[in-house]
Amino acid sequence: MSSVPQQRVLRTAIPGPRSTELQQRKTAAVSAGVSTGLPVYVERAGGGILVDVDGNQLIDFGSGIAVTTVGNAAPRVVERVTEQVQDFTHTCFMVTPYEEYLEVAEALNELTPGDHEKRSALFNSGAEAVENAVKVARHWTGRDAVVAFDHAYHGRTNLTMALTAKNMPYKHRFGPFAGEVYRAPMSYPFRWPGGPADCAKESFDVFVQQVHAQVGEENLAAVILEPIQGEGGFIVPAPGFVRQVADWCRDNGIVFIADEVQTGFCRTGDWFASEHEDVVPDLVTTAKGMAGGLPLAGVTGRAEIMDAVHGGGLGGTYGGNPVACASALGAIETMKADDLCGRAKQVEALFVPRLEALAAQYPQIGDVRGRGAMLAVELVNGEGDLTPNAALTAAVNKACHAAGLVTLTCGTYGNVFRFLPPLAASDELLSEGLDIFEKAFAESV
């Protein structure tokens, strides 16, 4: 149980005077390229509440972008991290290893989809995990090409920017990007030209035809896919699409990489979103929710693929840092003990009826989608006009912030409102947050 009172409190305007002062210091000290969506400076946090330096207590519907799934400063995480910091903070696993790294690797091998023999390697960020998964796939296959999808987001490093679909703010004027990266249409039911009923078959057929014509199966090392797309708009592929792509990859000797950086660790109601359709990826990338707020990422995959890389070919100075590993072990213990997969399904059951009721009232909500505690609404002009409505999305977001609700937007067109609450937040707090969102929406339309 968090020591932070689980209630919303507004003592000042949002942001308050102390946060405004700190934001001025930020402008003077931090690169303008590092932006902040809500310039409220956090002093403490726990459960589903963020406490700022002005004493305001805000409801958290963002979880640090799906990171603090177990809640901020979760007790088991704090205990494990405290013990580890007192023991040692770093040695570099590649120099003198430690058991905590092994325990996290063993947990990943156990929890990721499939009962085949697996190996894992640990890194610092989701982008780093994706880079290394591509390295492994290329090494294993002896091929160069990689296919990603429209609306994908895989990171901000050079290779992962190439894999990412959206230009602003992620790619603009940062090229040239890594080569041998190709893009295929995403199975996007809401916007599929042939309609949602035929989306799975038609999008898969287009994928196969396009890869065959533009890349050639014999040149393709890997296909990388988010089982539910994150930054691109919380797009849930049509049922069956992910399985078809995975099966096709296996039939053609191509490595299927599931990027579960945002979807992993109970967020969607399963340990991993791939499980929803019983898809077993060759490689899985993880980060975000794995370590309760500390930087840790992993690549887990088939033993024969992961072990094919020569010694010294994978690694990094901080990869699998012992303190981050301790945090992950505390987070995973919490997920198991508190059945956070089940909790994510409860969150879905709470959110979806209210979002659908709002959509029935306002035609500007074109789509309600997601799974577990990874949910979204896509905003459009309405009355049959599906043009993305980024202006309304921004207005609702601003109104939520002013009322003490931390919210996030996303989407290639900037018109998707996403919900990523900590699974430690109570139903009462989540319901209050939805009240704020509904009021903000009504006032912004």
C-alpha positions as CSV (number, residue, x, y, z in Angstrom):
1,M,0.0,0.0,0.0
2,S,1.4,3.4,-1.0
3,S,2.1,6.0,1.7
4,V,0.8,8.7,-0.7
5,P,-2.8,9.5,0.0
6,Q,-4.9,8.2,-2.9
7,Q,-6.9,11.2,-3.6
8,R,-6.8,14.2,-6.0
9,V,-6.0,17.5,-4.3
10,L,-5.6,20.8,-6.1
11,R,-4.0,23.5,-4.0
12,T,-2.9,25.8,-6.9
13,A,-3.5,26.2,-10.6
14,I,-1.8,23.6,-12.7
15,P,1.1,24.1,-13.0
16,G,1.6,25.9,-9.7
17,P,4.2,28.6,-8.9
18,R,7.0,26.3,-7.8
19,S,6.6,24.1,-10.9
20,T,6.5,27.3,-13.0
21,E,9.8,28.4,-11.4
22,L,11.4,25.0,-12.1
23,Q,10.2,25.1,-15.7
24,Q,12.0,28.4,-16.1
25,R,15.2,26.7,-14.8
26,K,14.5,23.8,-17.2
27,T,14.3,26.2,-20.2
28,A,17.7,27.7,-19.1
29,A,19.4,24.3,-18.5
30,V,17.9,21.6,-20.6
31,S,17.9,21.3,-24.4
32,A,14.8,22.6,-26.0
33,G,14.6,19.3,-27.9
34,V,13.6,17.6,-24.6
35,S,10.0,18.8,-24.2
36,T,7.5,18.2,-21.4
37,G,3.8,17.5,-22.0
38,L,2.7,18.8,-18.6
39,P,5.3,21.0,-16.8
40,V,4.3,19.8,-13.3
41,Y,7.4,18.8,-11.2
42,V,6.8,15.7,-9.2
43,E,8.1,15.4,-5.6
44,R,6.5,12.1,-4.6
45,A,4.3,9.4,-6.1
46,G,2.6,6.2,-5.2
47,G,-0.3,4.1,-6.4
48,G,-2.2,6.2,-8.9
49,I,-1.2,9.6,-7.5
50,L,1.6,12.1,-8.4
51,V,2.4,14.8,-5.8
52,D,3.9,17.9,-7.2
53,V,6.2,20.5,-5.6
54,D,3.2,22.8,-5.0
55,G,1.4,20.1,-3.0
56,N,-1.1,19.2,-5.7
57,Q,-2.0,15.6,-6.0
58,L,-2.8,14.5,-9.6
59,I,-4.4,11.3,-10.8
60,D,-2.0,9.4,-13.0
61,F,-3.4,8.0,-16.3
62,G,0.0,7.7,-17.9
63,S,2.2,5.6,-15.7
64,G,5.3,7.4,-17.1
65,I,4.2,6.0,-20.5
66,A,3.4,2.5,-19.3
67,V,6.4,2.1,-17.0
68,T,5.0,2.3,-13.5
69,T,2.5,-0.5,-14.0
70,V,3.0,-1.7,-10.5
71,G,2.6,1.9,-9.2
72,N,5.3,4.3,-8.2
73,A,7.6,3.3,-5.4
74,A,5.9,-0.1,-5.1
75,P,6.9,-1.7,-1.7
76,R,8.6,-4.8,-3.1
77,V,10.5,-2.7,-5.7
78,V,11.7,-0.2,-3.0
79,E,12.8,-3.1,-0.7
80,R,14.7,-4.9,-3.4
81,V,16.4,-1.7,-4.7
82,T,17.3,-0.5,-1.3
83,E,19.0,-3.8,-0.5
84,Q,20.9,-3.9,-3.8
85,V,22.1,-0.3,-3.5
86,Q,23.6,-1.1,-0.1
87,D,25.3,-4.2,-1.6
88,F,26.8,-2.7,-4.8
89,T,25.5,-0.5,-7.6
90,H,27.6,-1.7,-10.6
91,T,30.3,-4.0,-11.8
92,C,29.3,-4.6,-15.4
93,F,28.0,-8.0,-16.1
94,M,30.5,-8.5,-18.9
95,V,33.4,-8.0,-16.4
96,T,32.3,-9.6,-13.2
97,P,28.7,-11.0,-13.3
98,Y,26.1,-11.2,-10.6
99,E,23.1,-13.3,-9.8
100,E,20.4,-10.6,-10.2
101,Y,21.0,-10.5,-14.0
102,L,20.6,-14.3,-14.1
103,E,17.3,-14.1,-12.1
104,V,15.8,-11.6,-14.5
105,A,16.9,-13.6,-17.6
106,E,15.4,-16.7,-16.1
107,A,12.1,-14.8,-15.4
108,L,12.0,-13.5,-18.9
109,N,12.6,-17.0,-20.3
110,E,9.8,-18.4,-18.1
111,L,7.2,-15.6,-18.7
112,T,7.5,-14.8,-22.4
113,P,5.3,-16.8,-24.8
114,G,6.2,-20.4,-25.7
115,D,7.6,-23.4,-23.8
116,H,10.7,-23.8,-26.1
117,E,14.2,-23.3,-24.7
118,K,15.1,-19.6,-24.5
119,R,17.9,-17.2,-23.8
120,S,17.8,-13.6,-22.8
121,A,20.1,-10.6,-22.9
122,L,19.6,-7.4,-21.0
123,F,20.0,-3.8,-22.1
124,N,18.9,-0.3,-21.0
125,S,16.0,0.9,-23.1
126,G,13.3,-0.3,-25.5
127,A,15.2,1.2,-28.4
128,E,18.3,-0.6,-27.4
129,A,16.4,-3.9,-27.1
130,V,15.0,-3.4,-30.6
131,E,18.4,-2.6,-32.1
132,N,19.8,-5.8,-30.6
133,A,16.9,-8.0,-31.7
134,V,17.6,-6.8,-35.3
135,K,21.3,-7.6,-34.8
136,V,20.5,-11.1,-33.6
137,A,18.0,-11.7,-36.5
138,R,20.5,-10.5,-39.1
139,H,23.3,-12.6,-37.6
140,W,21.0,-15.7,-37.5
141,T,19.6,-15.5,-41.0
142,G,22.6,-14.0,-42.8
143,R,20.1,-11.5,-44.4
144,D,19.9,-7.8,-44.2
145,A,16.3,-6.6,-44.8
146,V,13.8,-5.8,-42.0
147,V,10.1,-5.0,-42.4
148,A,8.2,-2.8,-40.0
149,F,4.7,-1.4,-40.3
150,D,2.9,1.9,-40.9
151,H,2.2,3.7,-37.6
152,A,5.0,1.8,-35.9
153,Y,7.1,3.2,-33.1
154,H,10.3,1.4,-32.1
155,G,12.5,4.1,-30.7
156,R,14.7,7.2,-31.2
157,T,18.1,5.7,-32.1
158,N,19.2,5.7,-35.7
159,L,18.0,2.2,-36.6
160,T,14.9,2.5,-34.6
161,M,14.0,5.9,-36.1
162,A,14.2,4.1,-39.5
163,L,11.8,1.5,-38.1
164,T,9.5,4.2,-36.7
165,A,6.8,5.5,-39.1
166,K,6.1,9.0,-37.8
167,N,8.2,11.9,-38.9
168,M,7.4,14.6,-36.3
169,P,8.8,14.7,-33.7
170,Y,10.8,11.5,-33.9
171,K,12.6,11.6,-37.3
172,H,12.4,15.2,-38.6
173,R,15.8,16.3,-39.9
174,F,17.7,13.5,-38.1
175,G,18.5,11.4,-41.2
176,P,19.9,9.7,-43.1
177,F,18.7,6.6,-41.4
178,A,19.8,3.0,-41.4
179,G,19.3,1.2,-44.6
180,E,17.5,-2.0,-45.6
181,V,14.4,-1.1,-43.7
182,Y,11.0,-1.5,-45.5
183,R,7.5,-0.7,-44.5
184,A,4.2,-2.5,-44.9
185,P,0.6,-1.4,-44.3
186,M,-0.7,-2.0,-40.8
187,S,-3.9,-4.0,-40.1
188,Y,-5.8,-0.9,-38.9
189,P,-9.5,-1.9,-38.7
190,F,-10.9,1.6,-38.1
191,R,-9.2,3.0,-41.1
192,W,-8.9,0.0,-43.4
193,P,-10.3,0.9,-46.9
194,G,-12.2,-2.4,-47.2
195,G,-13.7,-2.0,-43.7
196,P,-13.0,-3.9,-40.4
197,A,-14.7,-7.1,-41.4
198,D,-12.2,-7.9,-44.1
199,C,-9.2,-6.1,-42.6
200,A,-7.3,-9.2,-41.3
201,K,-7.4,-11.1,-44.6
202,E,-6.9,-8.1,-46.9
203,S,-4.1,-6.5,-44.8
204,F,-2.2,-9.8,-44.6
205,D,-2.6,-10.3,-48.4
206,V,-1.2,-6.8,-49.0
207,F,1.7,-7.5,-46.6
208,V,2.7,-10.7,-48.4
209,Q,2.4,-9.2,-51.9
210,Q,4.3,-6.1,-51.0
211,V,7.2,-7.9,-49.2
212,H,7.5,-10.4,-52.1
213,A,7.6,-7.6,-54.7
214,Q,9.7,-5.0,-52.9
215,V,12.0,-7.0,-50.7
216,G,12.0,-10.7,-51.6
217,E,11.5,-13.3,-48.9
218,E,15.0,-14.6,-49.4
219,N,16.4,-11.2,-48.4
220,L,14.3,-10.7,-45.3
221,A,15.9,-11.2,-41.9
222,A,13.1,-10.1,-39.7
223,V,9.6,-8.7,-39.4
224,I,9.0,-6.5,-36.4
225,L,5.5,-5.9,-35.1
226,E,3.9,-4.4,-32.0
227,P,1.0,-6.7,-31.1
228,I,-0.8,-3.5,-30.2
229,Q,0.8,-0.4,-31.6
230,G,1.8,2.2,-29.0
231,E,2.8,5.7,-30.1
232,G,1.2,5.1,-33.5
233,G,-2.3,5.2,-31.9
234,F,-2.9,2.1,-29.8
235,I,-4.0,0.3,-32.9
236,V,-5.2,-3.2,-32.3
237,P,-4.7,-5.4,-35.4
238,A,-7.7,-7.2,-36.8
239,P,-8.0,-10.6,-35.1
240,G,-5.8,-13.2,-36.8
241,F,-3.5,-10.8,-38.5
242,V,-0.6,-11.1,-36.0
243,R,-0.8,-14.9,-36.1
244,Q,-0.8,-15.0,-39.9
245,V,2.3,-12.8,-40.1
246,A,4.1,-14.9,-37.5
247,D,3.2,-18.1,-39.3
248,W,4.3,-16.7,-42.6
249,C,7.6,-15.7,-41.1
250,R,8.2,-19.2,-39.8
251,D,7.3,-20.7,-43.2
252,N,9.9,-18.5,-44.9
253,G,12.8,-18.7,-42.4
254,I,12.3,-15.1,-41.3
255,V,12.6,-14.1,-37.6
256,F,9.4,-12.7,-36.2
257,I,10.1,-10.1,-33.6
258,A,7.3,-9.0,-31.2
259,D,8.0,-5.5,-29.8
260,E,6.4,-5.8,-26.4
261,V,8.1,-2.8,-24.9
262,Q,4.8,-1.0,-24.2
263,T,2.4,-4.0,-24.2
264,G,4.4,-6.3,-22.0
265,F,4.2,-7.2,-18.3
266,C,0.4,-7.4,-17.6
267,R,-0.5,-4.2,-19.3
268,T,-3.0,-5.8,-21.8
269,G,-4.4,-8.4,-19.4
270,D,-1.9,-11.0,-20.3
271,W,1.8,-11.1,-19.4
272,F,2.4,-10.3,-23.1
273,A,0.0,-9.1,-25.8
274,S,1.2,-11.9,-28.2
275,E,-0.5,-14.4,-25.9
276,H,-4.0,-13.1,-26.8
277,E,-3.9,-15.0,-30.1
278,D,-1.5,-17.7,-28.8
279,V,1.3,-16.2,-31.0
280,V,4.8,-17.4,-30.1
281,P,7.4,-14.9,-31.4
282,D,11.0,-15.9,-32.2
283,L,12.3,-12.9,-30.4
284,V,10.5,-10.6,-27.8
285,T,11.7,-7.1,-26.9
286,T,10.8,-5.8,-23.4
287,A,11.4,-2.7,-21.3
288,K,9.0,-0.1,-19.8
289,G,6.8,-1.9,-17.2
290,M,9.4,-4.6,-16.5
291,A,11.4,-2.8,-13.8
292,G,9.0,-0.6,-11.9
293,G,10.5,2.7,-13.1
294,L,14.2,1.9,-13.5
295,P,15.9,1.6,-16.9
296,L,16.0,-2.0,-18.0
297,A,15.3,-3.8,-21.3
298,G,15.6,-7.3,-22.7
299,V,15.6,-9.4,-25.7
300,T,14.3,-12.9,-25.2
301,G,14.2,-15.6,-27.9
302,R,14.7,-19.1,-29.1
303,A,17.9,-20.5,-27.7
304,E,19.3,-21.5,-31.1
305,I,18.9,-17.9,-32.4
306,M,20.1,-16.1,-29.4
307,D,23.1,-18.5,-28.9
308,A,24.2,-18.1,-32.5
309,V,25.8,-14.7,-31.9
310,H,29.5,-14.8,-31.2
311,G,30.8,-14.1,-27.7
312,G,31.1,-10.4,-27.1
313,G,28.6,-9.6,-29.9
314,L,25.9,-8.5,-27.4
315,G,26.2,-6.4,-24.3
316,G,26.8,-2.9,-23.0
317,T,28.4,-1.2,-20.0
318,Y,25.1,-0.7,-18.1
319,G,23.0,-3.4,-19.6
320,G,21.3,-5.4,-16.8
321,N,22.5,-3.0,-14.1
322,P,22.2,-4.8,-10.8
323,V,19.9,-2.1,-9.2
324,A,17.6,-2.1,-12.2
325,C,17.6,-6.0,-12.1
326,A,16.6,-5.8,-8.4
327,S,13.8,-3.4,-9.3
328,A,12.6,-5.8,-12.0
329,L,12.5,-8.7,-9.6
330,G,10.5,-6.7,-7.2
331,A,8.1,-5.6,-9.9
332,I,7.6,-9.1,-11.3
333,E,7.0,-10.4,-7.8
334,T,4.3,-7.8,-7.4
335,M,2.7,-8.7,-10.7
336,K,2.4,-12.3,-9.7
337,A,1.4,-11.7,-6.1
338,D,-1.2,-9.1,-6.9
339,D,-2.5,-10.8,-10.1
340,L,-2.0,-7.7,-12.2
341,C,-3.0,-9.5,-15.4
342,G,-6.4,-9.9,-13.7
343,R,-6.3,-6.3,-12.5
344,A,-5.7,-5.1,-16.1
345,K,-8.9,-6.9,-17.2
346,Q,-10.8,-5.2,-14.3
347,V,-9.5,-1.9,-15.5
348,E,-10.8,-2.7,-19.0
349,A,-14.2,-3.6,-17.6
350,L,-14.4,-0.3,-15.8
351,F,-13.2,1.9,-18.7
352,V,-14.7,0.5,-21.8
353,P,-18.4,0.8,-21.0
354,R,-18.0,4.4,-20.0
355,L,-15.9,5.2,-23.1
356,E,-18.4,3.5,-25.3
357,A,-21.3,5.4,-23.7
358,L,-19.4,8.6,-24.4
359,A,-18.8,7.5,-28.0
360,A,-22.6,6.9,-28.4
361,Q,-23.2,10.5,-27.2
362,Y,-20.5,12.2,-29.2
363,P,-19.8,11.3,-32.9
364,Q,-16.3,12.9,-32.5
365,I,-15.2,9.6,-30.8
366,G,-14.8,7.5,-33.9
367,D,-13.3,4.4,-32.2
368,V,-12.9,2.9,-28.8
369,R,-10.1,0.3,-28.7
370,G,-7.4,-1.4,-26.7
371,R,-7.1,-4.3,-24.3
372,G,-6.6,-4.5,-20.5
373,A,-5.2,-1.2,-19.2
374,M,-4.0,-0.1,-22.6
375,L,-7.0,1.7,-24.0
376,A,-7.7,4.6,-26.3
377,V,-10.3,6.7,-28.1
378,E,-9.6,8.0,-31.6
379,L,-11.1,11.5,-32.2
380,V,-12.5,12.6,-35.6
381,N,-14.5,15.4,-37.0
382,G,-17.7,13.4,-36.5
383,E,-21.0,13.0,-38.3
384,G,-19.6,10.6,-40.8
385,D,-16.4,12.6,-41.3
386,L,-13.4,10.4,-40.1
387,T,-10.8,13.2,-40.6
388,P,-8.4,13.0,-37.6
389,N,-9.3,15.7,-35.1
390,A,-6.0,16.6,-33.5
391,A,-7.3,20.0,-32.3
392,L,-10.0,18.5,-30.1
393,T,-7.6,15.9,-28.8
394,A,-5.2,18.6,-27.7
395,A,-8.0,20.6,-26.1
396,V,-9.3,17.7,-24.1
397,N,-5.8,16.9,-23.0
398,K,-5.3,20.5,-21.8
399,A,-8.5,20.5,-19.9
400,C,-7.7,17.2,-18.2
401,H,-4.3,18.6,-17.1
402,A,-5.9,21.7,-15.6
403,A,-8.3,19.5,-13.6
404,G,-5.5,17.4,-12.1
405,L,-5.5,14.4,-14.4
406,V,-2.3,13.4,-16.1
407,T,-3.2,12.2,-19.6
408,L,-1.4,11.3,-22.8
409,T,-2.1,11.6,-26.5
410,C,-0.6,9.6,-29.4
411,G,-1.3,8.6,-32.9
412,T,0.3,9.3,-36.3
413,Y,-2.2,12.1,-36.8
414,G,-2.1,13.3,-33.1
415,N,-5.8,12.5,-32.6
416,V,-5.7,9.5,-30.2
417,F,-6.3,9.9,-26.5
418,R,-4.7,7.0,-24.6
419,F,-5.2,5.6,-21.1
420,L,-2.4,3.9,-19.3
421,P,-3.2,4.0,-15.6
422,P,-1.1,2.2,-13.0
423,L,-2.6,-1.2,-12.1
424,A,-2.1,-0.2,-8.5
425,A,-4.7,2.6,-8.8
426,S,-8.1,2.0,-7.1
427,D,-11.4,1.8,-8.9
428,E,-12.5,4.9,-7.0
429,L,-9.5,6.9,-8.3
430,L,-9.9,5.5,-11.9
431,S,-13.6,6.4,-11.8
432,E,-12.8,10.0,-10.7
433,G,-10.3,10.2,-13.5
434,L,-12.9,9.2,-16.0
435,D,-15.3,11.8,-14.6
436,I,-12.7,14.4,-15.3
437,F,-12.1,13.1,-18.8
438,E,-15.9,13.1,-19.6
439,K,-16.3,16.6,-18.3
440,A,-13.2,17.9,-20.2
441,F,-14.6,16.2,-23.4
442,A,-18.0,17.8,-23.0
443,E,-16.5,21.2,-22.4
444,S,-14.1,20.9,-25.3
445,V,-16.4,19.7,-28.1
